Amino acid sequence: MRAIALAAVAAAAARAAAAQAPAPPLRVVAGIVISRSDSAPVAGASVAIVGTALRTVTDAAGRFAFARAPGEMLDLLAARIGYEPELASVAEGRADDTTVVISLVPTPIQVSPIVVTASRAEHLAQESPVSVAVATGEDIARRATITVDEAIALVPGVQILDGQIGIRGSSGYARGVGSRVLMLVDGVPANEGDRDGIDWDLLPVNSVERVEVMKGTGSALYGSSALGGVVNVITREIPDAPQVSLRLLGGGYAAPPSPDWRWRTSPALLGGADLSVSRRVGPVKVLLAGGVAGDGGYRENNDDFRVHGLAKLVLAPDPQLQATLEGSLARDNHGDVLFWCTEGQCADRGLAYQPFRVDSTTLGNRTRSDKILVLATARGALSPSLALRGRASWYRTYFLDTYQTTPADSQAAMADRVGSEVGIEWHPAEGRVIDAGAEAAYSTVTSDLFGDHSETDLAWYAEDETAAGRNTRFTFGARIDAIAVDGVAWNAVASPRVAATWLWSPVQLRASVGRGFRAPSLAERFTSTAAQGIQVIPNPNLSNETSWSGELGAATPVARHLLVDAALFWGEYQNLIEPELVTGGTAIQFTNVTRARLRGLDLTARAADLAAGHLTLALAWTWLDAQDLTAHQPLAFRPRQLATLSADWVTDAGRAGSLAAGFDAHYASRPARVGIFENDRRVPQRTVDLRLVWRRGGVGVVARVANLFNYTYTLVPRTLEPPRTFSLALTVTR
Amino acid sequence: MRFSTVAAALVPLAISCDGGLQPQVSSTSCPVGICGVVHFRGAVPESTDYVRVVVYDSVPHTLDGLIAFAGFSDPLPLGPDSAAYTCCITALRPGTYGWVLVVWKKLGLLTVNTAPALLEAAGSYLDPADTTKFGAVVVQASDGTRGIDIVADFGRMQGIGAFVPAGARGTQGARGARGARGR
């Protein structure tokens, strides 16, 4: 890793020195990427010419080609999930016969994958100016997860509270409304148009290549909702060779640990099936994926049935010109569980609460939820120094809540979010890249809950990344958003960011400071309803939440097999929006009330190739101090400590295939405050997930036991987390 | 190397030695706020939406103040003769609360305007030393206040609007308490 960075900056410096001479003519640079372990070609590897806008992907035979590469000496950076990135130098040349062989070293744990979320351009995660963690498709596959949020719950500093994500304590819990984390699908914003929440079931997990989690504010690049971080879900590259993949999953929930809590005579089951097919026809690559999932529910009234599909079409007539059209849809129908049953609300058996049951009057309450996302992206390199990109998207969400006892109170909302963006990636000189663009988004909602409203967001952004000397890079950038609600009351927000990275061998240091903001969602502004006899009243005059935050981070190899990364983070937040009791407790309203401070430490250590290459370990620990400075009390729902230890033991692959056994142990301390039901007993999260993976050729079997010790706990008051869950997944890929 | 393997294998066992939440026979724990038992009298009206324990800083002087709850409990179970309660859903700030009562709510949407028509006092916590007066309850930050027992009589309820006539605060409280019990 260090060698890569040093070589890259040295080559850049040498080229800068020679920049006064006339540039040699363009040439063809072609090559092949192979695996160092067995010399097999590596398909789907990304290859980029360092310091230019040129990049491509290897075909099924591992081949790549740049038709118009610069004639001078250049460096190629090749990367693929499952391998360490590799840098290869290419001598100056004029003939069109430059052929390069790049061999990648397989690695069981990617110590520094390529990421694209931190600054829109590609970076090694370790050299990114802000902390970025990656959950790979392999991480997802070996845990047999069903939705994306299960996969990223393992990322250091991330906690998922009943579907609502908090990164380094950025969010508490508000039933998914007003997310302070922005979700991107292949770089395109995909938060809901009305509630600004995240739909984790939008994409089938077997179509996900990796998920990048950027920690800390991303408003300088992505605007509102990125106040607390960004989650970028990147879908699979489509291979050149035809491929069919089938995944079957089945399982069930263990009985409650106490006989006093048992509520059904037979175990609840879950299952699903996913099928994807892909192939290339000329310059067009097509992927079709679809599936169903059913879940009997570990709690009363908690059953779930879901269908989802994805179609992706990639047109790449030239390696430097690529267009993608992608559509995904999901329909979900589930029982609605608000809180568990307390004494007198159900067959309580004389107990103070029945965590697996709900209030009898809410039995039969259901939610139907539909989502459709269509996006188109295009990128073309006009020259080695300039690339253009554009995208357009449409995201529609619809939900219908129905109540068994009071059908007339049913509520529905349909929201649309249309967005577009154009941008450039310009390399005006060696070691410098400028990324700039303009973005527009228009959201509408029609609802008996939120009313009929719209929001318009126009934005301009630019960021300049410059090398200063051999080991230092600086990044300066800003984004300006102009936002209007219902076409009036425009307000403008500026979100600057400054960042730097230093290679202080062998330590890679990073520092960043930036301003973030989040515009209130239409739901927070306009919700008008009644819940359990209490009115929720609108607040159209809500202001933006804002923050100044920064981090200092360092990553370094400690020994041959160990990489350690530590980051100190600090954020000062203003005008945080919280649901508050108003008019003497008879109504709830979203209001700007809180000034807050979030600070802490993220520490991760990853070790691979231990025990003669069989054992890999990963430890993540986050310490968080989250204070409400207005009320002088801890912010609700923020655990002081989060920790995860993962281990995997892999046998050598033989004729019978390879076998791997592993576990994830999670710990989340008991939050000091949750705001509601403070008298309820709360416990820390202490769970262990166990897995066994067998693979041979294109066949894989994953047996998993989540919450192995059937530990009973909550993350959200009166909302039980799943008990011991068994699952068996069979994947066949041809 | 062998040590790291053994250590990795032992971690799952070490981390889950605690069983987490356990069945709880009744609402006996009282880590914060106010706790006690409500003893029910009379038949529960058919138009009942819910019955909760409600806490005020003091007996309100105005109708607006009447809905200025400091906090309220979960709905109380209405089958048994009595129900243990803990209060409140949102945490009570440390301090002294002058009126703790059991409120019966009629079906209907609760707003500032409808509160006097929909809410009735079924019984209040009384001063043990002088049961003609409401009892003041002190809430501390570090521990819950136990033993705040209340008798709720559905046959002798009184609209909470009746507690807001002109008059002195203390006298009002005493008259309200007598009214609620004497109806």
Interface residues (C-beta under 8 A of the other chain):
Chain A: P257 S258 D260 W261 T342 E343 G344 Q345 D348 G350 L351 A352 Y353 P355 A530 G533 I534 Q535 L581 T583 G584 G585 T586 A587 A607 L610 A611 A612 L615 L617 L645 A647 W649 F663 A665 Y667 R673 G675 I676 F677 E678 N679 R681 V683 R686 T687 V688 L690 L708 F709 Y711 T712 Y713 T714
Chain B: M1 R2 S4 T5 A8 A9 V11 P12 I15 S16 D18 G19 G20 L21 Q22 P23 Q24 V25 S26 S27 T28 S29 C30 P31 V32 G33 C35 D49 Y50 D64 G65 L66 I67 A68 F69 A70 G71 F72 D74 P75 L76 P77 L78 G79 P80 A83 A84 T86 C87 I89 T90 A91 K105 G108 L109 L110 T111 V112 A115 G144
